[in-house]
Amino acid sequence: MSRLFGTDGVRGVANQQLTPELAFRLGEAAGHFLGDKGRGRILVGKDTRRSGDMIEAALVAGICSGGADALLCGIIPTPGIAYLTRALEADGGVVISASHNAPEYNGIKFFSREGFKLPDDLEDEIEEFTHRERTWVRPTGADVGCVRHVDDAVARYIAHACESIDCDLEGLTIAVDCGHGAASVATPAALRELGAKVIVINGDWNGNDINVACGSTNLAPLAELVMSHEVDLGVAHDGDADRVLAVDETGREVDGDVIMAICAEHMAERGELRNNTVVGTVMSNMGFEVAMRDRGINLVKTKVGDRYVLEQMQAMDSALGGEQSGHIVFMDHNTTGDGLVTVLKLAAVMKERDLPLSELRQVMRRYPQILVNVPVVDKALLVTSAAIAEAIAHAEAQLGDTGRVLVRASGTEPLVRVMAEASDEEQARAVVDGLVTIVRSELG
């Protein structure tokens, strides 16, 4: 049986893999493993998916059945739950979201009382709990949990995010693609509060349009908007707004690596980059590594997944880390990837340096990087395929010291991600094409 938890919680097609029954058991587990021995308090938030109400109802029933109280925050970005779990001194937090995935998917991810995602061993305990037959006595009477609403949850999160920078954003015009997701309730309001002029697209939702041809998974609408208006910065969120990508005033993409390079240089100059270290992942562009090395900044790489970035950041007491995908953690302000805080930090660098993003992005030169997602039947077979291992070794020999190859199974989808990076784009593309053919033959 495959592991229930992926790199970012439990995820699947709502009402198929992620059923109300499973959500109920996960809710019970939240009370057992996150709550106090007495009455626990578990925060619950969600994004804008149609299935969110269904999953929330089952999850909350499980939390209350387990003897904990459920504090409902409604539609709110994932980093809002991470922050509020700490701020409200709750015993844990749960977010109902499938992040950047299509509308039919949903997910459940947990946060500890400290606002961090759970370690693998605790997830394993929760998984075992959900599968075994019930052997405990459910509480009754006054010991059953109840539901409370946190009506000012989003306002509290916005106020906290705005405090992450020490300047206003007056004079900046910022375009925001909310992706029909949770960012709709937070990012435009925060930017306006700080004095920016804001142009919003995809800031409404119907439950079936989250991430569809918009947001951080498709920057074309945002780039078109930026190029047709006088805009200083364009930003696009995924469904739960724990990540963000940007476009500069010319409409060119600025990914997570470039955003981190800009912020790392700025923080280092201000003495805010603790231990002079940034944490990235094995997907970080080689250009990012070169840029940090040239500035005397140490880049440490982890496995893909913001949870692994966070673990390394904690171990090294690092203030900045993240992923090329736009999951960026400013540890002094939140304990998970925070799309809103990232937007504010990037905009603040532009304001304080009085430079356009097209100039700030010159801090690093991106090496051409080709990435193809290959649908597969069983991604677990990747590690046992001798043909794929041989093909990877051949590709690495081809690239030598001028590039690299990464072939890995997705932690959240039935995909194998094939990536090659080289100083020459055509060489990188040829390497990827060859590896994709082998992966499809072996696993497709």
Buried (B, 14 or more C-beta within 10 A) or exposed (E): EEEBBBBBBBBBBBEEBBBBEBBBBBBBBBBBBBBEEEBBBBBBBBBBBBBBEBBBBBBBBBBBBBBBBBBBBBBBBBBBBBBBBBBBEBBBBBBBBBBBBBBBBBBBBBBBBEBBBBEEEBBBBBBEBBEEEEEEEEBEEEEBBEEEEBEEBBEBBBEBBBEBBEEBBEEBBBBBBBBBBBBBBBBBBBBBBBEBBBBBBBBEBEBBBBBBEBBBBBBEBBBBBBBEEEBBBBBBBBBBBBBBBBBBBEBBBBBBBBBBBBBBBBBBEEEBBBEBBBBBBEBBBBBBBBBBEEBEBBBBBBBBBBBBBBBBBBEBEBBBBBBBBBBBBBBEBBBBBBBBBBBBBBBBBBBEEEBBBBEBBEBBBBBBBBBBEBBBEEBEBBEEBEEBBEBBEBBBEBBEEBBBBBBBBBBBBEBBBBBBBBBEBEBBBBBBEBBBBBBBEBBE
